[in-house]
Amino acid sequence: MDAFTAGLLQRIKTTEDDLTKARETGDDFLADVEQSELDDLRRLAAEHGVRISTTTNA
């Protein structure tokens, strides 16, 4: 796995975790921000053929 792929997958995992925490604490604004970031990261992964396993139903 190259550095780009590893970094992207790590960012996706971190963002998923942050999104879960925001939802659990009821921080709707932060959840929206994290969801947008996650959407962007997933789009970037798709554009570069990086397969991701989705752990968050977002």
Order of alpha helices (4+ residues) and beta strands (2+ residues): alpha-alpha
